[in-house]
Amino acid sequence: MSDVRSVLERLAAEATGRGVDVTVLPVPGRIARYGSIDGGLAAPVEAFLERRGIANLYGHQVTAVEALRSGQHVVLATGTASGKSLAYQIPIAEAALDTTPATALCLFPTKALAADQLQSFRSMLIPEVGAYSYDGDTHPDERAWVRQHANVLLTNPDMCHRAILPAHRRWATFLMRLQFIVIDELHSLRGVFGSHVSHVVRRLLRLCDQYGSKPTICFTSATIGNPGELAETIAAVSVDVIADDGSPRPDSDLALWRRPRPIDGSAIPSADIEVARLLGSFAAEGHRALAFAGSRRNAESIAAQAQQMFRDDKERIAAYRGGFLPQERRELEDHFRDGSLRALAATNALELGIDIPGLDAVILNGFPGTIASLRQQIGRAGRRDTPSAAIVVNGDDQLDAWYFDHPEQFITRSPEPAVVNPSNPRMLRAHVACAAAELPLTPADRDRFGDDLDDVVTDLVRDDLLLVRGRELIWAPSWSPAAEVDLRSGGGGEVRLRCIDGPEPVLVGTIDAGRAPLGVHPGAVYVHQGRHYRVATLDLESRYAELVTVDGSEYTQARQSSEIAIVEIDEVRRYGTFSHAVGTVEVESCVTGYQVRDRATRVVLDTVTLDLPPQRLTTRSSWIVIDPSVVELLDFGTEETLSAMHAIEHAMIGMLPLFAICDRWDVGGLSMSDHPETLAPTLFIYDGYPGGAGIADVAFSRGISHVRATHDLVTSCGCEAGCPSCIQSPKCGNWNEFLDKSAAVALLGEILRTL
């Protein structure tokens, strides 16, 4: 078997012959740095480490164990495979061995992660560590047993929110003895989900106060730009950051695989084909390789194409994605670990901390959106003391284009921050209601929920949901508000999607009510777990849509008209010939029609007009206002100005993940040649969720850098009229019409020239 670097060299030479531009960046390794724990470890823990072949702990593990022992909240933000789990398992095991055994609650963002960690806890073979999972798959008959016997409970934020906190009296003994809370994969707690989880954690700590416990929190995170700030925002506690990674890493290579640009409309191999070729090649050479795909369908497509190209090894290649049964996922993981499977094409379900040791190569189907995700994914390779390889095959959007034009940024750029917004008024109201149903509210709850609590309480009292009893506020209804709050949505409710092909409607899934007109309007083609449906009816009032299955040869793209009004301006900054503002806006949008396109050729087959009611969204936004004098200097007419602003809007939204962990689907945009309130060309970038998720505020804080990066992207793209790598957007509500690349370059250049 050739070593992985030799395979990479051969594949690079072959790809260069096909016109692929390959850049190989060496990533130097590091040696291990160890430490020793004051006072040593309990004998059963020592025995466990000895069985695992662990003679010494890394420096960051020692620091974390000692901090947790002393009761200090920590966030452990070190690389993939750096042993973060062990850093909290040791103090949890020691607490279970005390004469008065303590308990621990571990929150994981997915069931798969919780199942993986359950195996890890049980492998300690310490009888006093009673580790059990508690999630939606736990049989009702088992739940009482778990409540009575678990001293290490592994669950997810959703289950904690809906099943544990509202029923806290059943968990009284567990909560009284609660010494540790683990919040794993902190970097995944961003946007709407992270904002919801922040309130779940605060409600949990509030109940701990009631039961007399003072648990210590251990956050674990991949490398992100603001681990301490994010952890403190999530839990409203002071946190020590441990980010000095003492684990070893072998030397590795990061190869950038830039596919050739199409010439005169000629076709080039898709990124899927290139990734499949690489994945199968490593498997055929006897190396274990993992390809990250952007979607479930992507993962299936890559695996199928790799099996087709490498028939002799097709039994060793498979797809791994959400939608599989837990048993199927576990079997795939086990076969991948033992080597009977050599190659997996996976969604980012495997980006999180499921333990797959000893990978030789990782291939990314496009830049994953952020440097934080890039580091997490390529960190899957090189878990042994041998060299490894990571390959990024370029996709077609703006971020891919920018990074491949600046290859050094793959190595040198700092990870982006993750943002949350616990002050979102919808979420705050929902979780204050949940908290009141758990325990009466008192003035002391301002410490947990912030200064906006008074306004929220006033609204709830006015709506007859809270009753005033002395200095306490009591939840009035008999129903539990927790059941009405979905941690994965922005609080606007959900539309249920029902397939009506059979004798009885079958629930396919759900979609946020605010996104339903765009995603499941009548006539829309909706894809779920690889199956294609056409929407027959949409009832926004009753919150359901009816779907029928179709063959998948077509897709649809909605057309949307929007207006935006400025509600409140928080801050304005002046830069040369433009100003940048941030505040609250109201967006009114209406889906007016859609196109039906052939999935293979993208040819428009039909255009359909719709008459749907408008949707209104009050949210956070940043906006740029360009002085009319700039337009006059460039001698732009109204249409040219609008087309330039529209192109810049698309490019800026595409570049936003440079500065915060988000993607284009988290935000919306609107541009005008002459906004009625600013009386000038204006470009808005707003959070796509009611009340905002914190992204627009990041866009405002990085204003000049964001504009410069956008100018850099558009000017360096080799296309003539605009393409998906610069000014086109897959979610454009105007079908990517009214876009003028040359006008955008001129306008950006002029406003930057005046700085």
N, C-alpha and C positions, 0 to 999 in steps of 0.2 A: 504493500500500500504506500503510495506517494504521500509525503508530508503535505499538510494543508497549504503551505506557502507555495510549494511546487505546483500544486493543482491550480492555485490562484494565478500563478504566472502563466501557465498554459492557457487557461480560460481567458486571461487578459489578452494574450497574443491572438487567440482565435477571434475574440470580439473586435479587436482593432482591425482585423482583416475585413470585418463586416461593416466598418465605419463607426464603431462605437469608440468614443473618446474615454479612455480609462486613465484615471489618476489614482495612484496608490499613495496613501499617506501613512507613514509608519507611526504607530502609537506605542510609545515606550512603556514598558512594564514598571513594576515597583516591587521592592522586597518587603517582606512582612515585618511589621513592628509589633512586638508583644509587650504585655504588661503582667503584673501580678496583683492579685486582690488581697487587700489588707485583711488579715484574719482568716484567710483561706476559705474553703467551701465545705458545706456539709458533706459527710461521707457518701450518702446516696448520690449526690450530685457529682462528686468526684468519680464515683464508679461509673456513672452514666457517661461522663466525658472520656473516661478511659476506654469504655466499650466503643465509643465513636472514634477513637484514635486521636483525640484532641489532647495534646500534652500542654499546650499553652493557649491563652486567650489573647486575641488582638487587643491593641491599646484602646481602641474605641469601645470594645466590648467591656473591658475592665472599667473604663470611665463610666459607662452607662450602668453597669451592675452596682457600682459603689454609689452613684447618684440615686438610683432607685431604692437601694437599701436605706438611704438617709432620708427618703421622703421627698426628694426633689423631682418635680416634673421635668421630663426631658423630651427632646425630639432627636432621634438618631437618624441623621441624613447622610448615609454612606452608600457606596455603589452596590450594584447587583452582586449577589453571592458574597457579601462581606460579613455574613453571620449576624444580621440584625436580630433574627428570631431568638438566637441563643441568649442575647443580651437581656431579654425580658423573661425567657423561660427559666433562667437560673434563679432570679429573685422570687419568681412565682413559686417555683418548687421549694425553695427554702421557707417561704411563708406557709406553704402547705404542711411542712414538717414541724412547724412550731407546736408547742403544747396546746395552744388554742389556735387551731388551723384557720388561716385567713382564706378569703376567696379572691378570685380574679375574673374580670369580664373582658373578653377580647373581641373587638369589633373588626370585621373584615368586610371589604366592599362587595365581595362575591361569595357565594356558597362554595365554589371550588377552592378558594383560598382557605376558607374555614376548614374544609375537609382535609386539605393538605396539612394544615397546622395541627389538626386533631391527631393525625397519624404521628406527627413529630412529638407532640406531648406524650402520647402513649408509648412511644419508643423509648422514653426515659426509663420505663420499667420501675417507677417509684410508686408503690401502692397508694401512698397518701395523696398523690396527684390524681384527683378524680376529674378527668377532662371529658366533657360531653359537648356535642354540638346541639344547637337549638335554633332551628330555622323552619321554613315553611314545609320542608320534607319530613320533619319530626312528627311521628304518629301521635295523635291526641292521647293515646294510652301511655306513651312514653314521657309526655311532658311533665306529669306529676312526679315521676321517678327522677327526672333530671333536676327539677326544682329541689327535691329533697336530698339528692346525693352529690350534685356537682359542686366542686369548689373551684373548678376552672371551666367557665362557660364560654363557648365559642359561638358567636352569632354575627349578625350583620346589622347595620343601623336601622334598616326597615323593620326588622323583627323587634329590635329594642324599642323602637318608636310605637309600634302597633300592639305588641303582645306583652312586653315586659313592663314598661313604665306605666301604662294604664292599669295593670294588674299588680302593682308594686307590693300590695299587702301580702300577696301570695309569695313574694320574694323577700319578705321582711328579714328572715334569718340570713339569707345570702347578702343582702345589702348592708346589714349591720356589721358583717365581717369583711366587707369589701375593702381590700388593701391596694389592689392594682387594677387599673384600666389600661388596656392596650388598644390603641387606635392605629391600625396598620394601613400602609399605603396612603399616607397623608396626602401625597401629591395628587391622588385621584379625587380628593375632596375639593372641588373647584366649582365655580358657577352656582347654578341652582342647587345641585345635589349637595355641594359643600356648605352652602348657606343653610339648607335644611338640617344637615348633620350637626352644624354648630349649635342649633337650638336643641337638638336631641341630647347632645352632650351636656348642655347647660341644665336641661331638665333632669338629667340623670344625677348631676352633682347636687342639684337642689334636693332631690330625694335622699341622697346620701347624708346631707345635713340633717334631714328629719330623722334618719335612723342612727345618727351619731357616728358615722364613719367618715374618714378623711382620705380617700384613695389617692394614690400617686399615679399620674398618667405617664405612659410611655408612648409617644408617637414614633412611628417609623416611616421613613420616606426615602424615595429615590432622590437623587440630587436635583433640587429645584432652587430657584433664585432667592426664596424668602421662607425657608422652613420655620424659623423662629416666629416670624410675624404671622404666618398662616396658623401655626399651632396655637399661638396666644389668642388669635381672633376666634378660632374654632371653640376653645374652651373657656376663654376669659380668665386665664390664669397665667402666671409668670413661668416661663419655660427656659431651661438651659439647652443650648444647641450643641450637639456633638457631631461634628462633620469631618474630623480629621481621621480619614480612613486608614486603618493599619493593616488591612488585608493585602495579600500579595496579588499581583496581576502579571501574567506572562506578557512578553512582547507580542504585539499583534499588528495587523494591517487593516486599514480602512480603505476600501477601494470604491471610488466613485465611478459609476457605470453610466456615462451620458450617451443615450441613444442619439443617432443622427437626426437632424431636423429634416422634415420632408422637403423635397425639391420639386418644384413644378407640380405639386399635388400628388406626387408619388407616395405610395404607402410605405411605412417602415414597420418593423415588428413592434407590437405593443409591449408595454412594460411587463404584462403578464407572461408573455412568451419568453422574454429575456430572463425573468425570474425563474420560470419553470425549467429552462435550460440549465441555469446555474444550480438550482436545487437538485435536479436529477444527476448532474455531473458529479457533485460532491458525494451523493449517495452511491453512485456507480463506482467511485474510487474508495468506498469503504468508510467514508467520513459521515458523522452525524451532523445534519444541517437542519436549520429551521428558517423558514421564510415567513415574514410578517406581511399579511395582506390587509388592505384597507377595509374589506367588508367580507361577510360570510360568502357571498357569491364569488368574490375574488379568490378566496382561499380554495373553494371547490374547483374553480377554473384552473388555478395554478397546479393543484395536485393532479387533476385530470390530464392536463397537458404534459406534465412531467412524466406521468405513467405512460402516456402515448409515445413520448420521445425515447424513453428508456424502458422498453418492454421487459428486458431481462431482470430489471430491478423494481418492477411496478408494485410487487407485493410489499416492498419496503418503503413505499411512499404513500402518504395519506394526508387528508385534510383534518384540521382541528378547529372547531368553531362553536359558538353558542348555538343553541337549538338541539344539540345532541343530548341524549339522556345522560344523567350523571354516571351511570355504569359504563356507557360508551366512552365518555371522556376519560374516566379512570383507566379503562383498558388501554386506550391510546397512550396515555401518560406512562403506564407501566411498560408497554412494549417499546416505547421510545427510550425509556431509562435502560432497559435490559439489552437494547441493540437490535431486537428483532425488527423494529422499524428504524430506518436510518434517516428519513426525511419527513418533515411535517410542514405543510402550508397552513398557517394559523392566523386567526384574527388576533387583536391585542388582548384576547383572553389569556394568552400566555405571556403578555408583557408584565403582568403582575407577578407576585412572588412565588408562584408554584415552582417547586424545586425540580429542575431538569438539569442535573449536573453533567459536565463533560462534553459540551457541544464544541464541535470544531469550527463551524461556520454559521453565520447568520446573514440572511439576505433580506433587505427591506424593499418592498415594492413601493417606491416613492419615499420622499422625505416624510417622516411620520407627523409633521406638524410643529413639533417643538424640539429644541435641543434636549430638554429633559426626557422626552420619550425616546429620542435617538439614543441617548446614553443608556437608558433602561433596556432598550431592545438589543443593542449591540453588546451590552454587558452580559447577555446570555451566553456568548461564546467565550472560550478561554477559561473555563473553570478548573482546568488542570494545569500542571506545570509545563505545558507545551504551547507553542505558538498557536494562534487562531486567526481567523479571517472574518471580516465583516464587509458586506457589500451593500451599497445603496444604489439602486437603479432609479434613474430620474423619472418622475411622473410628468404631468403636463401643466401643473398649476403654477401660480406665482412664486410660492415659497421654494419649490424645487428649482425654478429658473434662477432665483436670486442666490440660493446656496451653491448651486453648481457654477455660477459665475464668480463666487467667492469661496473657493474650496477650503481655504484656511479656516473659515468660520466653523466648519464642522468640528475642528479640534479646539480652537481658541475661544469660541464664543461661550459666555457664561449662560447657564440655564435660566429660563424665564421664570418669573414669579407666577404662582397660582393665586387667583383672586376669588374672594367670596364677599357676600354682602348680607350679613345678618340683620342689617337695618331695613332690608326690604320690607315695606309695610304689610304686604299680603302675608308673607311668611311669618313676620313677627306676630301679627294678629292670630294666625292659625296656631302657632305654638304657645302663645300666651293662653289661648283657650284650652289647649291640651294640658298645660301646666296647672291651670285652675281646676280642671276636672280631676287631676291627680291629688292636688293639695290646695287649700284656699290660698289665694294670693295675699301677700302682706307688703308693706313698704320696703322690707328688706330685699324683695325680688328685683328692685332697681339694680342691685349689684350684678344680677345675672342677665337681665334683659335690657339694661341701658336706659337712657333718659327718655326714649320714646315710649316707655311703658305707660306713662300716665295717659297719653293720647289714645293708645290702643285700649286701655281699660275703660276710658270714658265711652268709646264707641261700643264696646261690648256691653256695658251697662245700659246704654241708650237702646241697644237692640234686644234688651231683656235676656241676655245670655249670662250675665253676672248679677248676683244679688249682693248688696252691701250689708254686712253683719259686723257692726263695730269697726274695727280696723282691718277686717278681713273681707275678701271678695270671694264668693262661693259660686261655682258653676251651677247654673239653674236647670238646664235640661236634663232629661234622664238618659239621653244618648251620649255616646263617647265621641268627642270631636276627632280623636286620633284616626279613626277609621276613614275620615273624610280627607285626610292629608296625605298626599302622595309625595314622598321625598324626591322622586325623580322628575317631578313636573314643577312648573312655575306657579302653580296655585290657581290656574284658570279652569281646572277640571279637565276631564278626558272625554273623548269620543270613542265609543266602543265600535269595533269593526267586526261585522258578522258576515260570514260566507253563507249565501242562501241557495247554494247548488243542490243540497240534499233535502230530505223530507223535513229536517229541523235545522234552524240556523245554528252555525258553529262559530264560536268566538275565535277570531283570527289574532287579534291584538288590540291595542289602544293607541291613540295619538292625542297629544295636547290639543285642547279645544282651539287655542289660538292659532295652531298650525294646520288645523283640519281643512280650512278652505283652500289652502295651497296644496296640501298633500293628498286629500281624499275628496276633492270636489267631484260632482257628478261627471262621469266619463274618464276620470283619472285612472291611469294604470298604477297600481300599488304593488310593491314587491315585499314579500315577507318570507324569510327563511328559504329563499330561492324560488318560491312560487309566485306567479303573477296573477293579479286580480284586476278586474275593471270595476270601478265604483258605479253601482246602479243608482243609488239614492244617498243623499246626505241630509240628515235632520239635525240641525245645530241646536234646536230647542230641546229636543229629546235626547240629544247626545248619542246618536248612533249613525252608522253608515252601513249600507248593505252592499256586498261585493259578490261578484261571480268570477270564476276562474277563467283565464285566457291563456293563449299559447306562449306569450312572452316575446312575440316578434315585433311588438311596438312599444313605444314609451310615450309619455305625455309631458308637456312643459306648460305650466300655467302662465297666464299674463295677468299682471296686477297693477292697478293704479293706486297711488298713495299720495297723501298730503300730510304735512307735519307742522305742528304749532308749538311754539316755545311757551312753556308754562312758567318756568322760573330759571333765572340765570344765577349760577353759584359763583362763577369766577370767569374772568376774561383776561387773556394774555395777548399782547401785541407783538408781532414779529414783522418788521419791514412793511410790506404792502398787504399783509393779511392779519386777521385776528383769529384767535382760537378760544372757544368758550366751552363750558361744561354746565350741565344743569338738567332740568326735567322737561320732557317734551310729551306731547300727545300725538301718536301716529294713527291716522285713519287710513285703512287699506281695504281694497275690494278686488277680488278676483273677477275679471271681466271676460275671460275666455281661456282657451288652451289650444295648443298645437298637438297633433298626433304625428309622431315621427317613426320611421323605420329604424329598428334598433341596430341593424347592421350598417346601413348606409347613412343614417341620420336625415334622410330626405323627408321633407314635410309631406304627409299624406292627406291631412285635413286640418282645417282651422275652424274651431267651434266657439260661438259666443255664449257667455253665461250671464245670468242675472242673480247674483248672490248678495246678501246683505253685507254692509261694510262691517269691518272689525276695528275696534279701538283699543289702543295699547298706550298706557301711561308708563313711561320708563325713563331711564337715564340715557343721556346722549352727550357726545362732544360734537362740536361743529366748527367748521372753518369758513370764514367770511373773507372773500377776496375783494380788494378795493376795485370799484368800477374803472379806475384809471388804468389798471393793468389790461383790462379787456380793450379799452380804447387804444392803448399803446400798441397792442397786437392787432388791432383793427378786426376784431372778431364780431360777427353778427350773432344774433340770438341762438340760431341752431348750432353754430360752431362752438359757442360758449357752452351750451348745454351738453353737446357731445364730448367736449373736453372734460367737463366736470363729471359726467357719467363715467368716463374711462378712468379718471383719477379715483373716483369712489370705489370702483371694482378693485383697482390695484391696491388701494389703501386697506380695504377689508382683507384682501388676500395676504397682505404683509403684516397684519395685526398680530398674528401668532409669533412674530419675531420678538414681541415685547411682553406678551402674557400668554399663559397656557390656555388657549381657546382654539376654536376653529370657526370658519366662516358661517357655520350654521348657528352659532351662538349670538350673532349680531345681524343687524339690518342696516341698510344704507339708503339715503335719498339725496339727490343732488338737483339743484335748480339753477337756471341762468339768472334768475332774479326773484329771490324769496320775498314774499309780501311783507315780512316783518323786518328783515335785515336790509331790504332794498338793494341787494347786491348778489353776485354769484355765491351760493352757499352749499356746503357739502356736510351732511349729517351722517354720523356713525353711531348707532344706538344699540343698546342691549335688547336682545330679542325676547325678553321675559318681563312680565309686569313688575314694576318697581325696580328693575335692574339687577344685574348680577356682579357689578363691579368692573366690567370690561371697559365701558366707555370712559370711566375715570382713569384707567390706565392709558387709554389712547390719548387722553388730554395731557397726562403727565409726561408722555413721551413725544409730544407734538412735533418738534423740529426733527428729531431722529426719524420719526415715522414718515414725514414728508420727504426727507432726504433719501431714505431707503426706497420709497415709492418711485422717486425720480430716477434713482439708480437702476431699478428694475425695468422700468418702461424704456429708458434710453438704451439699455444694453441688450434688450431682446432683439433678435435678428429678423423678426417678421416685419412685413411692411405695413399692414393695415390693422394689426392687432390679433391676438390669439389667446388661447387659454393660459399661456405662460405669462401673459402680461395684463391685458385689460378685459378679457372676457371672463364671465362668471357663470358657473353651472346653475346658480340659483337666481339669475337675473329675471326680474318680473317683467322686463320689456324685451325678452327674447334676444338679448345682446344687440339690440338695435340702437341707433343714435350713439355710436362710439367713434371717436376720432383720435387715433393714436398720435398723429403729428401735432394736432392742436393741444393734446394733453402734455406732450413733451415741451411745447413752447410755453404753455401756461405754468407748468411746474418750474421750468428753467427761469422764467421771469421772476416769480415770487421768491425763489431761492437766491437769485442774483442780487436782490435788494436787501438781503439780511446783513 
